[in-house]
Amino acid sequence: MKALEITDLVKTFDQPGGGRLTVLDVSSFQISAGEQVALIGESGGGKTTLLHLIAGLLTPDTGSIRLAGTELTKLSEQGRDRFRASAIGYVFQTFNLLPAFTAIENVRLGMTFGHGHHDPNRAMDLLDRVGLADRAHYRPSQLSVGQQQRVAIARALAGKPKLLLADEPTANVDPVSAESVLDLIHQSCEEENLAMLMVTHSMEVAQRFERVESLEKINHAFSHSES
Ligand SMILES: Nc1ncnc2c1ncn2[C@@H]1O[C@H](COP(=O)(O)OP(=O)(O)OP(=O)(O)O)[C@@H](O)[C@H]1O
């Protein structure tokens, strides 16, 4: 079974000046189970929009998004929220940790609806894996930026997802931390047979992937708009 199958996907946005902008028009894009893919492309080309559609945070105008066999576009908003929690791990560029909660509480939140909640030790195991067992009870403001990103990765893995989406996860960390964050993500995907789609602007990061896709190549909407 494919981790992700996209067919005839179109996404448009209202433009502030009137009319609509076709941001994405993707006839076919697939990721196999356990496959790791880097997504590169120009700024404003629609990479984050594509990730948001796959995560069910946005809905397409038309088309199909099938994740581990489930058709996302047939689910209600609440159904998409639940499905996202159980099947998708999302590592945001800006981490999105909840500031009032400690590291381990943030990781536990990642397993609330996921498959990881049956395992009470998983949150601590994941923090240990990202090298932060001794920071479990620190809040995000008490952690370095690289440490916060590692907590965000632990949280994304917590629900035992089928697909990990990562939006430039190393953009806000220093080069040494970036290396360890990337090692950690690759290693975790391999250990859990997890498929991954990672947006990056960095050719150095992209070179670490066997498969690199350029959004401009798969997106027929590239550089034209309609009103
Ligand atoms: N809610 C929205 N309403 C209108 N236009 C939007 C909206 N969200 C995104 N866009 C437009 O869609 C296009 C794609 O945005 P997106 O954030 O997906 O690009 P990106 O490839 O991730 O860019 P970057 O690499 O700079 O982060 C942009 O032209 C943007 O202006």
The ligand as an SDF file (V2000), in Angstrom:
LIG
                    3D

 31 33  0  0  0  0  0  0  0  0999 V2000
   -4.5370   31.7050    2.6310 N   0  0  0  0  0  0  0  0  0  0  0  0
   -4.0320   32.1510    1.4730 C   0  0  0  0  0  0  0  0  0  0  0  0
   -4.7090   33.0460    0.7220 N   0  0  0  0  0  0  0  0  0  0  0  0
   -4.2190   33.4960   -0.4580 C   0  0  0  0  0  0  0  0  0  0  0  0
   -3.0590   33.0820   -0.9940 N   0  0  0  0  0  0  0  0  0  0  0  0
   -2.3330   32.1900   -0.2900 C   0  0  0  0  0  0  0  0  0  0  0  0
   -2.7730   31.6760    0.9700 C   0  0  0  0  0  0  0  0  0  0  0  0
   -1.8400   30.7940    1.4240 N   0  0  0  0  0  0  0  0  0  0  0  0
   -0.8620   30.7810    0.4990 C   0  0  0  0  0  0  0  0  0  0  0  0
   -1.1590   31.6040   -0.5300 N   0  0  0  0  0  0  0  0  0  0  0  0
   -0.3410   31.8100   -1.7480 C   0  0  0  0  0  0  0  0  0  0  0  0
    0.0030   30.5340   -2.2470 O   0  0  0  0  0  0  0  0  0  0  0  0
    1.3230   30.5370   -2.7520 C   0  0  0  0  0  0  0  0  0  0  0  0
    2.0870   29.3740   -2.1730 C   0  0  0  0  0  0  0  0  0  0  0  0
    2.3600   29.5780   -0.7830 O   0  0  0  0  0  0  0  0  0  0  0  0
    3.1810   28.4940    0.0500 P   0  0  0  0  0  0  0  0  0  0  0  0
    3.2980   29.0150    1.4550 O   0  0  0  0  0  0  0  0  0  0  0  0
    2.5610   27.1740   -0.1220 O   0  0  0  0  0  0  0  0  0  0  0  0
    4.5900   28.5380   -0.6910 O   0  0  0  0  0  0  0  0  0  0  0  0
    5.9640   27.8090   -0.3360 P   0  0  0  0  0  0  0  0  0  0  0  0
    6.4080   27.0840   -1.5690 O   0  0  0  0  0  0  0  0  0  0  0  0
    5.8160   27.0110    0.9140 O   0  0  0  0  0  0  0  0  0  0  0  0
    6.8950   29.0660   -0.0800 O   0  0  0  0  0  0  0  0  0  0  0  0
    8.2010   29.2550    0.8500 P   0  0  0  0  0  0  0  0  0  0  0  0
    9.2520   28.3430    0.2830 O   0  0  0  0  0  0  0  0  0  0  0  0
    8.5250   30.7070    0.6500 O   0  0  0  0  0  0  0  0  0  0  0  0
    7.8030   28.9330    2.2640 O   0  0  0  0  0  0  0  0  0  0  0  0
    1.8980   31.9150   -2.4590 C   0  0  0  0  0  0  0  0  0  0  0  0
    1.8740   32.6660   -3.6520 O   0  0  0  0  0  0  0  0  0  0  0  0
    0.9600   32.5190   -1.4430 C   0  0  0  0  0  0  0  0  0  0  0  0
    0.8260   33.8940   -1.6000 O   0  0  0  0  0  0  0  0  0  0  0  0
  1  2  1  0
  2  3  1  0
  2  7  2  0
  3  4  2  0
  4  5  1  0
  5  6  2  0
  6  7  1  0
  6 10  1  0
  7  8  1  0
  8  9  2  0
  9 10  1  0
 10 11  1  0
 11 12  1  0
 11 30  1  0
 12 13  1  0
 13 14  1  0
 13 28  1  0
 14 15  1  0
 15 16  1  0
 16 17  2  0
 16 18  1  0
 16 19  1  0
 19 20  1  0
 20 21  2  0
 20 22  1  0
 20 23  1  0
 23 24  1  0
 24 25  2  0
 24 26  1  0
 24 27  1  0
 28 29  1  0
 28 30  1  0
 30 31  1  0
M  END
$$$$
